[in-house]
């Protein structure tokens, strides 16, 4: 939000107010939280408190409702099928469900949700978010000619998280979990 405002010709000044900061902070907390974690090993100081990044992966209300409706349709379909089997009518059609959506992005979102499941879809979205944020940070570091030490601890945590999420989704260390 702040980057978009800063790049426009007339930046929104309300973003710099305490209320604007609250909107930004609350929006970020719906995506991830940074908490104090275990102590990191530091040879000089004997242990420095470290921070941990905790993703907040919530299914959208639309996806929850869609899952509920599809489950209800499936239950009714099974009930009707068993009723036809009991009556020996044998004229039971297979059930097809037609979903109509407004635009292409909604279609892709629903397709991912239905084919991958809610949890995997949320982790894929989390990875896409991490890639976007981290690509901006990497390009900024390259343009400034600085190394990874020049970024904030939160940004370092986001970069580390990207690697963990990739491993979780695509192999190597699938024991890393996003159980909620």
N, C-alpha and C positions, 0 to 999 in steps of 0.2 A: 504494500500500500504506500509506504513511504517512498520507495524507489519510483513508483509511477507518478506520485505527486511531485517529486523533485525534478523529474524529467519533463514535466509539462511546462508550458509557457507561464501559466499562472498557478503556482503550487497552492494547494489548499492549506491555509494556515491553521485550520482547526486540528489537523493531524499533530501539530506541535503543542497542543494544549494537553493538560492532564487527562481530559476525557478522550482525546485521540489516542494517547498512550495506553489508556485502559482498553480501548477497542482493540488495538494492536496486540496487547498482552493477552487478553482473553481469547482472541482468535488463535494465537500461537499455542495457548494451553489446550485448545481443542485438538491440536495436531500432536504435540509432544510436550513433555515436562522435563526440566533439568533439576535433579535432586542431588543432595549430598549423599555420596555412596561410601564404599569402603575406603580405607587409606591406601594410597598408592605407595609403592616402595620408592623411596628416594634415598640414595646412598648418603647424601650430605646431611639431610635433616632427620633421617630415621623414620620417615613416614609422613606424607602430606595428605590431608583429606582430599579425596578425589570426588568428582561429580559423575553422575550417571544420567544418561538420557533414557527416558521412558516414553515409548510411542503410545499414543492414545488412538487405538484403531476401532472406531465405531462404525457399524453399518449405518447407512442412511435410513431415515424413516420410510422412504419409498421402497427400499430393498426389503426391509422387515415386513412391510405390508404386502409386497408382491409375494414373498415367501409364504406368508400366511394365506393369501388368496389361492395360490397354487396348491398348497397343502389341502385346503378345503375342497378344491376342484378334484384333486386326486382321490380324496376320501369318498366323495360322492360318486366318482367314477367306479371305484372298487365296490361300493355298496350296490350300485346299479348292476354291475357285472355279476356279483354274487347272487343278486335277485334273479337275473336272467338265467343263471346256471341252475338255481333251485327250481325254477318254473320250466326248465328245459325248452325255453323259447329259442335259444341259439341264434337269434338275430341281434347281436350286440356289436355295434361299431366301435372301432378303436377310438380313443379320445385324443383329439387334437385341440390345442389351445392356441388362439391367435392373440398376440399382444400387439397393440398399436401404440407407437410412440411418436412424439412430436418432431424430434430431430435426430441427426446422425450420432451426436455425442451421447444422447440418452440410449440409443440403440446399442452402441458399443459398451456402455456401462452395464446395461441389462444383460447383454450377451456374456460379458465377462463374469458377472455375478452368477448367471445360470450355469455356465460351463465350468467355472473354477471354484465356485462356492464363495460364500461371504468372507470367510477368513482369508483365503488366498487372494481374493480380489482386493481386500483392504491392504494386505501386505504389498501387492503389486502397485497400488496407488501410493503407498508410503515410499516405495523405492523410486517411483517417478518423481515425487516431491523432492526426495533427497538428491536425485540426479540434477534437477533444476537448480536447487539452492547451491549445491556443491560446485556445479559448473560455473555459476556466477562467481563464487569465491575463488576458484582456481584461475579464472580469467583475470580477476582483479589482482591476484598475487603475481601472475605472469606479467601483467602490464606495469606493475610497480617494481618488478624485478626482486621480489622478496620471497623468502622461503616460508615453510609451514609454521615457523615460530611466530610469524607476524599476525596470525589469526587469533580470534578469541577462543576461549576454552569451549564455549558453546558450539562454535563452528567446527572446532576440532572433533567434538563429540558427534556432530552430524556427519562428518566425513568418515569417522570410524564406523558409525551405524550403517552407512551405505554398504560397506564391505560385509558386515555381518548379515544384512538383509539379503544381499546377493548370494552369500553362502547358504543361507536358509532356503531361498527359493530354488537355486540352481545346483545344489550339491555341496560338496566339500564338508560342510559341518551342519548337517540338517538337524542336529540335536538342539541348536539354538531355537528357542521357541517364542511364540507370540501368544501364549495362552492368556486368555482374558478371564 
